[in-house]
Amino acid sequence: MNHTAKKLLVGTVGAAGLFLATTATANADTTHKVAKNDTVWDLSQKYGVSIQAIEALNNIDQNSHLIVTGQTLKVPAKDAQVSENNNTAQAADKKADTENTSDVTVKAGDTLWTLAQQYNTSVEKLRELNGLAADAYLIHPGNVLRVNGTVQATQQPAQTEQPVQQQTEQPVVQQEATQEQAQEPQLVVSANHTTHTVQAGESLYSIAQAYGVTVDSLRSANNLGATLLVGQTLTINDPAKDPAQEAATQQAAQEQAAAAQAQQQVQQPVQNQAPAQTQNQAPAQTQTQAPAQQTQQTQQVQQQAQPAQVQQPQQQVVSTSADGSAIAAYAQSFIGTPYVWGGSTPSGFDCSGLTQYVYAHFGKQIGRNTIAQESAGTHIPVSQAQVGDLLFWGTPGSTYHVAIYLGGNSFVAAPEPGQSVKIGNMAYFMPSFAVHVN
């Protein structure tokens, strides 16, 4: 009985020793700390193993064979044992890869290395799973790659990002809508305001001039788009002028100018007929009153004095109608006349053609262009200009525009091609100097 126990104990110890020996043999791998200038080839020569065995055991890139100084490497005891271990490990990896393989879509900024780090795998395994060349590194956004790893564990961040984006995008949209709503009530409407319906051909500038306001005030009082629409209603805050009243004033001025012109046409034949009547009356008086020489001489003196009496009202009319107000009123009668380059008639004016025509109507010859018209009178500052004076833009001797002063900040001029004779505002277009025509 004791003998049998001894045999059993010896067998058990022998089996344990065999097991320990086998384990020691299987774990007989050594480690090596990489020194400066070490290579995988040097280590394979030193330890008598193959390069492939060292690289397979330590997951070293078999293309670059790169190892780093200070890196600790495992050195297999035998190539056969390493090969067997590698085959087992590869079989297990392939099984795991097959079970845990999933698809991932490449995003901007992704690389094989970043994907390998994200899915806890290697670049070589990604290449192997996707049939990429051993030296392939380039991937493109939108490519679908197979990776080994748990799909849910790797894609959960992407799934949680979408709600975050939605949560962050919604406040932005709400914020933009809030800003738009906040901007709309900021329209400024004063207690003293009126409305204007946009007509064809009008602009913000022309409407602002018509009401004596600024373009900025129009924008602040109205929700304006990129263009004005015909029929659109605008709010005009604190208008300094009333276009309807000015239109009535202009119409009255036109009627006054027309009446003055008609009066001159009526008076001119009277002047021409007066000498003829004197000549016709003189022979008749000589034939019938020849004996009465004193009476004839008296009548001749009266007849010679009569034309002078008829001409006296004409001189007064010229003097009266040539004042600044009459000049301004006559100039306004041409409002709406189209601008024509070189034009100097009511069918079309340029700036100096209008001023020449208006002053010629009152017997003043001021020249045809702005340079000549500078010399038609006395140069004065704009602040001293009187109604009917000429306003010039540019330096003396080099002026480029002329108008007729209406008083206040207003002037009448033929502005530029495409426009018509109209009233301007010095607040927007300040003259350089003025000339009082002599």
C-alpha positions as CSV (number, residue, x, y, z in Angstrom):
1,M,0.0,0.0,0.0
2,N,2.9,2.4,0.8
3,H,4.7,1.2,-2.2
4,T,1.7,2.0,-4.4
5,A,1.4,5.5,-2.8
6,K,5.1,6.2,-3.5
7,K,4.6,5.2,-7.1
8,L,1.6,7.5,-7.4
9,L,3.5,10.4,-5.8
10,V,6.4,9.9,-8.1
11,G,4.2,9.8,-11.1
12,T,2.4,13.0,-10.1
13,V,5.7,14.8,-9.4
14,G,7.0,13.6,-12.8
15,A,3.9,14.8,-14.6
16,A,4.2,18.2,-12.9
17,G,7.9,18.4,-13.8
18,L,7.0,17.6,-17.4
19,F,4.3,20.3,-17.3
20,L,6.7,22.8,-15.8
21,A,9.4,21.9,-18.3
22,T,6.9,22.3,-21.2
23,T,5.8,25.7,-19.8
24,A,9.3,26.9,-19.4
25,T,10.1,25.9,-22.9
26,A,7.0,27.6,-24.2
27,N,7.8,30.7,-22.2
28,A,11.5,30.7,-23.0
29,D,11.2,34.0,-24.9
30,T,13.6,36.6,-23.8
31,T,13.3,40.4,-23.9
32,H,15.7,42.9,-25.4
33,K,15.8,46.6,-24.9
34,V,16.7,48.4,-28.2
35,A,19.9,50.2,-28.1
36,K,21.1,52.9,-30.4
37,N,21.8,51.7,-33.9
38,D,20.0,48.3,-33.3
39,T,18.1,46.8,-36.2
40,V,15.8,43.9,-36.5
41,W,18.4,42.2,-38.6
42,D,21.1,42.7,-35.9
43,L,18.7,41.1,-33.3
44,S,17.9,38.2,-35.6
45,Q,21.6,37.5,-36.0
46,K,22.3,37.9,-32.3
47,Y,19.6,35.6,-31.1
48,G,19.5,33.2,-34.0
49,V,16.0,33.7,-35.0
50,S,14.4,35.1,-38.2
51,I,13.5,38.7,-38.8
52,Q,9.9,37.6,-39.5
53,A,9.6,35.9,-36.1
54,I,10.8,39.0,-34.2
55,E,8.5,41.3,-36.2
56,A,5.5,39.0,-35.9
57,L,5.9,38.7,-32.2
58,N,6.3,42.4,-31.6
59,N,3.9,43.7,-34.3
60,I,6.7,45.5,-36.1
61,D,5.9,46.9,-39.6
62,Q,7.3,44.4,-42.0
63,N,7.7,47.1,-44.6
64,S,9.6,49.7,-42.6
65,H,11.2,47.3,-40.0
66,L,11.2,50.3,-37.7
67,I,12.2,49.9,-34.0
68,V,12.8,52.7,-31.5
69,T,15.7,53.2,-29.1
70,G,14.6,52.2,-25.6
71,Q,11.8,49.9,-27.0
72,T,11.5,46.5,-25.3
73,L,11.2,43.6,-27.7
74,K,10.4,40.0,-27.2
75,V,12.8,37.6,-28.8
76,P,11.3,34.1,-29.5
77,A,13.2,31.0,-28.6
78,K,12.6,29.1,-31.7
79,D,11.1,29.9,-35.1
80,A,8.9,26.9,-35.1
81,Q,7.4,27.7,-31.8
82,V,6.9,31.3,-32.8
83,S,5.3,30.2,-36.0
84,E,3.0,27.9,-34.2
85,N,2.0,30.6,-31.8
86,N,1.6,33.1,-34.6
87,N,-0.6,30.7,-36.5
88,T,-2.8,30.2,-33.4
89,A,-2.9,34.0,-32.8
90,Q,-3.6,34.7,-36.5
91,A,-6.4,32.1,-36.5
92,A,-7.9,33.7,-33.3
93,D,-7.5,37.2,-34.8
94,K,-9.2,36.2,-38.0
95,K,-12.0,34.6,-36.1
96,A,-12.3,37.7,-34.0
97,D,-12.0,39.9,-37.1
98,T,-14.8,38.0,-38.8
99,E,-17.1,38.2,-35.8
100,N,-16.4,41.9,-35.0
101,T,-15.9,43.3,-38.5
102,S,-18.0,46.3,-39.4
103,D,-18.1,49.0,-42.0
104,V,-17.2,52.6,-41.4
105,T,-17.5,55.6,-43.8
106,V,-14.3,57.7,-44.1
107,K,-14.8,61.3,-43.0
108,A,-12.7,64.4,-43.8
109,G,-9.5,64.2,-41.8
110,D,-9.6,60.4,-41.3
111,T,-6.4,58.4,-42.0
112,L,-5.6,54.7,-41.8
113,W,-3.6,55.5,-38.6
114,T,-6.4,57.4,-36.9
115,L,-8.9,54.7,-37.8
116,A,-6.6,52.0,-36.4
117,Q,-6.2,53.9,-33.2
118,Q,-10.0,54.5,-33.0
119,Y,-10.8,50.8,-33.5
120,N,-7.9,49.5,-31.5
121,T,-6.4,47.7,-34.5
122,S,-3.4,48.1,-36.8
123,V,-2.9,49.7,-40.2
124,E,-1.8,46.3,-41.6
125,K,-5.1,44.7,-40.5
126,L,-7.0,47.6,-42.1
127,R,-5.1,47.0,-45.3
128,E,-5.6,43.3,-45.2
129,L,-9.4,43.6,-44.5
130,N,-9.9,46.0,-47.4
131,G,-7.5,44.6,-49.9
132,L,-5.2,47.6,-49.9
133,A,-1.6,47.5,-51.0
134,A,1.1,47.1,-48.4
135,D,2.3,50.7,-49.0
136,A,-1.2,52.3,-49.2
137,Y,-1.9,55.2,-47.0
138,L,-4.3,57.4,-49.0
139,I,-8.0,57.2,-48.3
140,H,-10.8,59.6,-49.4
141,P,-13.9,60.9,-47.6
142,G,-16.8,58.8,-48.5
143,N,-14.8,55.5,-48.8
144,V,-16.3,52.6,-46.9
145,L,-13.7,50.5,-45.1
146,R,-14.1,47.3,-43.1
147,V,-12.7,47.4,-39.6
148,N,-12.5,44.9,-36.8
149,G,-14.0,46.0,-33.5
150,T,-17.3,46.5,-31.9
151,V,-19.4,48.7,-34.1
152,Q,-21.6,50.1,-31.3
153,A,-18.6,51.0,-29.2
154,T,-17.0,53.0,-32.1
155,Q,-20.0,54.6,-33.6
156,Q,-21.8,55.7,-30.5
157,P,-20.1,59.1,-30.4
158,A,-21.3,59.7,-34.0
159,Q,-24.8,58.8,-33.0
160,T,-24.7,61.1,-30.0
161,E,-23.2,63.9,-32.1
162,Q,-26.3,64.2,-34.3
163,P,-28.7,65.2,-31.5
164,V,-26.1,67.7,-30.2
165,Q,-25.9,69.3,-33.6
166,Q,-29.6,69.5,-33.8
167,Q,-29.7,71.0,-30.4
168,T,-27.1,73.5,-31.3
169,E,-28.6,74.3,-34.7
170,Q,-32.1,74.9,-33.4
171,P,-31.0,77.8,-31.1
172,V,-29.1,79.3,-34.0
173,V,-32.2,79.3,-36.1
174,Q,-34.3,80.6,-33.3
175,Q,-31.7,83.2,-32.6
176,E,-31.7,84.3,-36.2
177,A,-35.5,84.5,-36.2
178,T,-35.4,86.5,-33.0
179,Q,-32.9,88.9,-34.5
180,E,-35.1,89.4,-37.5
181,Q,-38.1,89.9,-35.3
182,A,-36.0,92.3,-33.2
183,Q,-34.9,94.2,-36.3
184,E,-38.4,94.7,-37.7
185,P,-39.8,96.7,-34.8
186,Q,-36.8,99.1,-34.9
187,L,-38.5,101.2,-37.7
188,V,-38.6,104.8,-36.6
189,V,-41.8,106.7,-37.3
190,S,-42.1,110.3,-36.0
191,A,-45.3,112.1,-35.0
192,N,-44.8,114.5,-38.0
193,H,-44.7,112.1,-40.9
194,T,-46.4,111.6,-44.2
195,T,-46.6,108.8,-46.8
196,H,-45.5,108.6,-50.4
197,T,-46.4,106.1,-53.1
198,V,-43.4,105.2,-55.3
199,Q,-43.8,106.2,-59.0
200,A,-42.0,104.8,-62.0
201,G,-38.5,106.3,-62.4
202,E,-38.2,107.4,-58.8
203,S,-35.2,106.6,-56.5
204,L,-34.5,107.0,-52.8
205,Y,-32.3,110.0,-53.6
206,S,-35.0,111.7,-55.7
207,I,-37.7,111.1,-53.1
208,A,-35.4,112.3,-50.3
209,Q,-34.7,115.5,-52.3
210,A,-38.4,116.0,-53.0
211,Y,-39.3,115.9,-49.3
212,G,-36.1,117.6,-48.0
213,V,-35.0,114.6,-46.0
214,T,-32.0,112.2,-46.1
215,V,-31.8,108.8,-47.6
216,D,-30.8,107.4,-44.2
217,S,-34.0,108.7,-42.7
218,L,-36.0,106.9,-45.4
219,R,-34.2,103.7,-44.7
220,S,-34.8,104.0,-40.9
221,A,-38.5,104.6,-41.4
222,N,-39.1,101.8,-43.9
223,N,-38.3,98.1,-44.3
224,L,-36.6,98.5,-47.6
225,G,-35.3,95.7,-49.8
226,A,-32.6,95.9,-52.5
227,T,-34.9,97.8,-54.9
228,L,-37.9,100.1,-54.8
229,L,-41.2,98.8,-56.2
230,V,-43.6,100.9,-58.1
231,G,-46.7,101.4,-55.9
232,Q,-44.7,100.8,-52.7
233,T,-45.8,103.1,-49.9
234,L,-43.0,104.9,-48.0
235,T,-43.1,106.7,-44.6
236,I,-41.5,110.1,-44.7
237,N,-40.4,111.4,-41.3
238,D,-40.4,115.2,-40.6
239,P,-40.6,116.3,-44.3
240,A,-39.0,119.7,-44.8
241,K,-40.8,120.2,-48.1
242,D,-44.2,119.4,-49.6
243,P,-43.9,118.2,-53.2
244,A,-47.5,119.0,-53.9
245,Q,-47.1,122.6,-52.7
246,E,-43.9,123.0,-54.6
247,A,-45.7,121.6,-57.7
248,A,-48.4,124.2,-57.2
249,T,-45.8,126.9,-56.8
250,Q,-44.0,125.8,-59.9
251,Q,-47.2,125.8,-61.8
252,A,-48.0,129.3,-60.6
253,A,-44.5,130.4,-61.6
254,Q,-44.9,128.9,-65.0
255,E,-48.2,130.8,-65.4
256,Q,-46.6,134.0,-64.2
257,A,-43.7,133.6,-66.6
258,A,-46.2,132.8,-69.5
259,A,-48.2,135.9,-68.6
260,A,-45.1,138.1,-68.5
261,Q,-44.0,136.7,-71.9
262,A,-47.5,137.3,-73.4
263,Q,-47.4,140.9,-72.0
264,Q,-44.1,141.6,-73.7
265,Q,-45.4,140.2,-77.0
266,V,-48.4,142.5,-76.7
267,Q,-46.4,145.6,-75.8
268,Q,-43.9,145.1,-78.6
269,P,-46.5,145.7,-81.4
270,V,-47.6,148.8,-79.5
271,Q,-44.1,150.2,-79.6
272,N,-43.9,149.5,-83.3
273,Q,-47.3,151.1,-84.1
274,A,-46.7,154.3,-82.2
275,P,-44.1,155.8,-84.6
276,A,-46.3,154.8,-87.6
277,Q,-49.2,156.7,-86.1
278,T,-47.0,159.7,-85.6
279,Q,-45.8,159.6,-89.2
280,N,-49.4,159.2,-90.5
281,Q,-50.8,162.0,-88.4
282,A,-48.1,164.6,-89.2
283,P,-49.0,165.0,-93.0
284,A,-52.7,165.3,-92.2
285,Q,-52.1,168.0,-89.6
286,T,-49.9,169.8,-92.1
287,Q,-52.6,169.8,-94.8
288,T,-55.5,170.8,-92.6
289,Q,-53.7,173.1,-90.2
290,A,-51.1,174.8,-92.3
291,P,-52.1,178.4,-91.4
292,A,-51.8,177.5,-87.7
293,Q,-48.1,176.9,-87.3
294,Q,-48.0,177.2,-83.6
295,T,-50.7,174.6,-83.2
296,Q,-48.8,172.3,-85.5
297,Q,-45.6,172.7,-83.7
298,T,-47.3,172.0,-80.4
299,Q,-48.9,168.9,-81.8
300,Q,-45.5,167.7,-83.2
301,V,-43.9,168.2,-79.9
302,Q,-46.7,166.2,-78.3
303,Q,-46.4,163.5,-81.0
304,Q,-42.6,163.3,-80.5
305,A,-43.1,163.0,-76.7
306,Q,-45.8,160.3,-77.2
307,P,-43.4,157.5,-78.2
308,A,-41.3,158.3,-75.2
309,Q,-44.3,157.9,-73.0
310,V,-45.2,154.5,-74.6
311,Q,-41.6,153.2,-74.2
312,Q,-41.4,154.1,-70.5
313,P,-43.6,151.2,-69.3
314,Q,-41.5,148.8,-71.5
315,Q,-38.3,149.9,-69.6
316,Q,-40.1,149.3,-66.3
317,V,-41.3,145.8,-67.4
318,V,-37.7,144.8,-68.3
319,S,-36.3,146.1,-65.1
320,T,-39.1,144.5,-63.0
321,S,-39.0,141.1,-64.8
322,A,-35.2,140.9,-64.6
323,D,-35.1,140.7,-60.8
324,G,-34.0,137.5,-59.1
325,S,-37.5,136.2,-58.3
326,A,-38.6,136.5,-61.9
327,I,-35.4,134.7,-63.1
328,A,-36.0,131.9,-60.6
329,A,-39.7,131.6,-61.6
330,Y,-38.9,131.5,-65.3
331,A,-36.2,128.9,-64.8
332,Q,-38.7,126.7,-62.9
333,S,-41.1,126.8,-65.8
334,F,-38.8,124.3,-67.6
335,I,-38.8,121.7,-64.9
336,G,-39.3,118.3,-66.6
337,T,-37.5,119.3,-69.8
338,P,-35.1,116.4,-70.6
339,Y,-31.4,116.8,-70.3
340,V,-29.7,116.9,-73.8
341,W,-26.0,117.2,-74.1
342,G,-25.3,120.6,-75.8
343,G,-29.0,121.5,-75.7
344,S,-30.0,125.1,-75.3
345,T,-33.7,125.1,-76.2
346,P,-36.9,124.1,-74.4
347,S,-36.8,120.8,-76.4
348,G,-33.7,119.8,-74.3
349,F,-31.1,121.6,-72.1
350,D,-27.7,120.9,-70.6
351,C,-26.8,122.8,-67.5
352,S,-25.2,125.9,-69.1
353,G,-27.8,125.8,-72.0
354,L,-30.6,126.3,-69.4
355,T,-28.9,129.2,-67.6
356,Q,-28.1,130.9,-71.0
357,Y,-31.6,130.5,-72.2
358,V,-33.2,131.9,-69.0
359,Y,-30.9,134.9,-68.8
360,A,-31.3,135.7,-72.5
361,H,-35.0,135.9,-71.9
362,F,-34.3,138.9,-69.7
363,G,-31.8,140.4,-72.1
364,K,-28.7,139.1,-70.3
365,Q,-26.1,137.5,-72.5
366,I,-23.9,135.4,-70.2
367,G,-22.2,133.1,-72.6
368,R,-22.7,129.5,-73.6
369,N,-20.6,127.3,-71.3
370,T,-19.8,127.4,-67.6
371,I,-16.3,129.0,-68.0
372,A,-17.8,131.9,-70.0
373,Q,-20.7,132.3,-67.5
374,E,-18.2,132.6,-64.6
375,S,-17.3,136.1,-66.1
376,A,-20.9,137.2,-66.4
377,G,-20.9,139.0,-63.0
378,T,-19.3,139.3,-59.6
379,H,-17.9,136.2,-57.7
380,I,-19.4,135.9,-54.2
381,P,-19.5,133.1,-51.6
382,V,-22.4,130.7,-51.7
383,S,-23.6,132.0,-48.3
384,Q,-24.1,135.5,-50.0
385,A,-26.0,134.2,-53.0
386,Q,-29.4,135.8,-53.8
387,V,-32.4,134.4,-55.6
388,G,-31.6,134.2,-59.3
389,D,-27.8,134.2,-58.9
390,L,-25.7,131.6,-60.7
391,L,-24.2,128.7,-58.7
392,F,-21.0,127.0,-59.9
393,W,-19.3,123.7,-59.0
394,G,-15.6,123.4,-59.4
395,T,-12.7,125.8,-59.1
396,P,-12.9,129.1,-61.1
397,G,-11.7,128.5,-64.6
398,S,-12.4,124.8,-64.3
399,T,-16.1,124.6,-63.4
400,Y,-18.1,121.7,-64.6
401,H,-21.7,122.5,-63.5
402,V,-24.0,125.6,-63.2
403,A,-27.5,126.2,-61.7
404,I,-29.8,129.0,-60.7
405,Y,-30.3,129.7,-57.0
406,L,-33.9,129.6,-55.7
407,G,-33.2,130.5,-52.1
408,G,-32.8,128.4,-49.0
409,N,-30.9,125.3,-50.0
410,S,-32.6,124.9,-53.3
411,F,-31.5,125.4,-56.9
412,V,-32.9,124.5,-60.4
413,A,-30.6,122.8,-62.9
414,A,-30.4,120.4,-65.8
415,P,-28.5,117.7,-63.9
416,E,-27.1,114.9,-66.1
417,P,-28.0,112.6,-69.0
418,G,-31.0,110.4,-68.3
419,Q,-32.6,113.0,-66.1
420,S,-34.7,116.2,-66.5
421,V,-34.6,119.8,-65.3
422,K,-35.4,119.6,-61.6
423,I,-34.9,121.2,-58.2
424,G,-31.8,120.2,-56.3
425,N,-30.8,120.5,-52.7
426,M,-27.4,122.0,-51.6
427,A,-27.4,119.8,-48.6
428,Y,-26.6,116.9,-50.9
429,F,-24.7,118.8,-53.6
430,M,-22.9,121.9,-52.3
431,P,-21.8,124.5,-54.9
432,S,-18.2,125.9,-54.9
433,F,-19.1,129.6,-55.4
434,A,-21.8,131.9,-56.8
435,V,-21.9,134.7,-59.4
436,H,-24.2,137.7,-59.2
437,V,-24.9,138.6,-62.9
438,N,-24.3,142.3,-63.6
